[in-house]
Every structure is written in structure tokens, then in C-alpha cells.
Amino acid sequence: MYGNTPYAGRPGDGESADLSPAVRQTLKEQVSDVERRTRRHLPDEYHVGSRVGSSDDGPQVTVSVQPPIGNPVSAGFTPEIEASAEDPIPVEDLEEVARGLAASAALQVKQALGDDVPPMAR
């Protein structure tokens, strides 16, 4: 029924960037590094996951954190493959993303708890 609309199909079909196996493996390793760094900042009750995929703009990387209560948080970005195939995500960005995700996940817990929890120290 909708096959004759200008919206049929995905925009740019056949134009999405294909990743070489070496670049895809490098991205997976770097995303795993972001996961490890994020877990280091959080207790075990937080679940961290990631995904390497592709979009019409190129590779798409997403790292997500599900806090024990509150809304999940995620960071998605498109690495610049052309800039450096050996290091698509700069090392300083790995730590920045990990810290930002950990802080956002902790804030979600704090907001979900509200004022119900008394302060631990005075």
C-alpha cells in the first residue's frame, strides 16, 4: 500500500558505509574498552552494554547503561573511519564517554530516589 510513496524504503539504500573486518574489529575492541571503563566507575548493579552497527552516515557506535532504578542512558556516536583506520575513536574520547555515562546513570538513580533516602554522611 505504501510502496508508491516517496518514503518507501530506507533513505540512501545501498550507500551505507561498509566496514572492513579489521576496522569493525578495532571498533568492537574500543567499544569494549568504553564498557570496561564505564563499569569501573559504577557498582555491579548497573548493567552496561554496547552495539556496533552502521547507518547511512557510516558506522554507528552505542554504549548504554541500565541503572538499578531510573531510566537507561546511552551515548551514540559516529566514529571518523577515514581519519585513522587504526584508531577510529581517540583514546581521550573513550574515557570521556565512560565518565559521562557513569555520571548520567548515577544521576538517574538519584533522581529516581528523590528525597526518600537520608544522606549517608554529614
Contacts in CASP RR format, 6 or more apart in sequence:
PFRMAT RR
TARGET T0000
AUTHOR 0000-0000-0000
METHOD contacts of the structure
MODEL  1
MYGNTPYAGRPGDGESADLSPAVRQTLKEQVSDVERRTRRHLPDEYHVGS
RVGSSDDGPQVTVSVQPPIGNPVSAGFTPEIEASAEDPIPVEDLEEVARG
LAASAALQVKQALGDDVPPMAR
2 8 0 8 1.000
10 56 0 8 1.000
11 56 0 8 1.000
12 56 0 8 1.000
15 56 0 8 1.000
16 54 0 8 1.000
16 55 0 8 1.000
16 56 0 8 1.000
16 58 0 8 1.000
17 54 0 8 1.000
17 57 0 8 1.000
17 58 0 8 1.000
17 59 0 8 1.000
17 81 0 8 1.000
18 54 0 8 1.000
19 27 0 8 1.000
19 54 0 8 1.000
19 59 0 8 1.000
19 81 0 8 1.000
20 85 0 8 1.000
22 85 0 8 1.000
23 59 0 8 1.000
23 81 0 8 1.000
23 85 0 8 1.000
23 88 0 8 1.000
24 52 0 8 1.000
24 59 0 8 1.000
26 85 0 8 1.000
26 86 0 8 1.000
26 87 0 8 1.000
26 88 0 8 1.000
27 52 0 8 1.000
27 59 0 8 1.000
27 61 0 8 1.000
27 79 0 8 1.000
27 88 0 8 1.000
27 89 0 8 1.000
28 52 0 8 1.000
30 88 0 8 1.000
30 89 0 8 1.000
30 94 0 8 1.000
31 50 0 8 1.000
31 51 0 8 1.000
31 52 0 8 1.000
31 61 0 8 1.000
31 63 0 8 1.000
31 89 0 8 1.000
32 50 0 8 1.000
33 94 0 8 1.000
34 50 0 8 1.000
34 63 0 8 1.000
34 89 0 8 1.000
34 94 0 8 1.000
34 97 0 8 1.000
34 98 0 8 1.000
34 101 0 8 1.000
35 48 0 8 1.000
35 49 0 8 1.000
35 50 0 8 1.000
35 63 0 8 1.000
37 94 0 8 1.000
37 95 0 8 1.000
37 98 0 8 1.000
37 99 0 8 1.000
38 48 0 8 1.000
38 63 0 8 1.000
38 65 0 8 1.000
38 97 0 8 1.000
38 98 0 8 1.000
38 101 0 8 1.000
38 102 0 8 1.000
39 46 0 8 1.000
39 48 0 8 1.000
40 98 0 8 1.000
41 98 0 8 1.000
41 99 0 8 1.000
41 102 0 8 1.000
41 103 0 8 1.000
42 48 0 8 1.000
42 65 0 8 1.000
42 102 0 8 1.000
42 105 0 8 1.000
42 106 0 8 1.000
45 67 0 8 1.000
45 68 0 8 1.000
46 65 0 8 1.000
46 66 0 8 1.000
46 67 0 8 1.000
46 68 0 8 1.000
46 105 0 8 1.000
47 65 0 8 1.000
47 66 0 8 1.000
48 63 0 8 1.000
48 64 0 8 1.000
48 65 0 8 1.000
48 66 0 8 1.000
48 101 0 8 1.000
49 63 0 8 1.000
49 64 0 8 1.000
49 65 0 8 1.000
50 61 0 8 1.000
50 62 0 8 1.000
50 63 0 8 1.000
50 64 0 8 1.000
51 61 0 8 1.000
51 62 0 8 1.000
51 64 0 8 1.000
52 59 0 8 1.000
52 60 0 8 1.000
52 61 0 8 1.000
53 59 0 8 1.000
53 60 0 8 1.000
53 61 0 8 1.000
54 60 0 8 1.000
55 78 0 8 1.000
57 78 0 8 1.000
58 78 0 8 1.000
58 81 0 8 1.000
59 78 0 8 1.000
59 79 0 8 1.000
59 81 0 8 1.000
59 88 0 8 1.000
60 76 0 8 1.000
60 77 0 8 1.000
60 78 0 8 1.000
61 76 0 8 1.000
61 77 0 8 1.000
61 78 0 8 1.000
61 79 0 8 1.000
61 89 0 8 1.000
62 74 0 8 1.000
62 75 0 8 1.000
62 76 0 8 1.000
63 74 0 8 1.000
63 75 0 8 1.000
63 76 0 8 1.000
63 97 0 8 1.000
63 101 0 8 1.000
64 72 0 8 1.000
64 73 0 8 1.000
64 74 0 8 1.000
64 75 0 8 1.000
64 101 0 8 1.000
65 72 0 8 1.000
65 73 0 8 1.000
65 74 0 8 1.000
65 101 0 8 1.000
65 102 0 8 1.000
65 104 0 8 1.000
65 105 0 8 1.000
66 72 0 8 1.000
66 105 0 8 1.000
67 73 0 8 1.000
67 105 0 8 1.000
67 106 0 8 1.000
67 108 0 8 1.000
67 109 0 8 1.000
67 112 0 8 1.000
68 109 0 8 1.000
69 108 0 8 1.000
69 109 0 8 1.000
69 112 0 8 1.000
69 113 0 8 1.000
70 108 0 8 1.000
70 109 0 8 1.000
70 111 0 8 1.000
70 112 0 8 1.000
71 108 0 8 1.000
71 112 0 8 1.000
72 108 0 8 1.000
73 101 0 8 1.000
73 104 0 8 1.000
73 105 0 8 1.000
73 108 0 8 1.000
74 101 0 8 1.000
75 97 0 8 1.000
75 100 0 8 1.000
75 101 0 8 1.000
77 89 0 8 1.000
77 97 0 8 1.000
79 88 0 8 1.000
79 89 0 8 1.000
80 88 0 8 1.000
81 88 0 8 1.000
END
